[in-house]
Amino acid sequence: MVEAEVRQGRGSGWVPAHSWWRLVDTIQGIIDDPNAGCNVACDYVQVDESTLPVIDNEKRRAVKGYVWSVVNVMTGDRFFFYEHGFRSARVAMGLLKDFTGAIQSDGHIVYEHFEGMEGKKLLGCWAHARRKNYLFCGDDNAAQRAAVVYSLLATCKAHGVNERAWLEDVLRRIPEYEQAGKDYADLLPANWRALSAK
């Protein structure tokens, strides 16, 4: 196994990549609980699914996958979700099964399944923006990890946290948290500001 290292700030050493990915995997484990759905504590979300090219090793080329984005309109928190690149009603239903409130979307056919459901109100979208950057992932696992990283960086932005400062500090703290068995939730962007002030 080849192990990369991630630079941890200016001249302050290296953090093994497995430590960073352990944080990502921990968060992904919380997100990927098949019974969890999208646990958003608000009553108004914006949902969109955007293309994400993913390398299919069997076909030896990039195939179109979809990464889902759910935005808590009240806080600005963003949650990205990737399930094998699917853009199906099954993914939408699983993602929003326990959500109660208004769901604003681009009107794609998968959202029609929420029409008339108790506790769910569909809203249209005047103009939804998709990312224009050409990105791709090496496989489904990489796409799932990318969705977690997108979520973390977008949540930094939503909370007014400097993404670079957060990332450098978190990479510095990961070995301490790993060794002491501390709760990685402290390192999430919404909690980090209080932690970094100590």
Protein Blocks (a to p, Z undefined) as FASTA:
>chain_A
ZZddddebjhiaccdfklmmmmmmmmmmmmmpmklopaddbfbdcddddddddddfklop
acdddddddddfknopacdddeehiacfklmmmmmmmpgcddddehiaklmmmgopahia
cdddfbacddfbdcddfblklmmmmmmmmmmmmmmmmnopafklmmmmmmmmmmmmmmno
pafklmpmklmmmmmmZZ
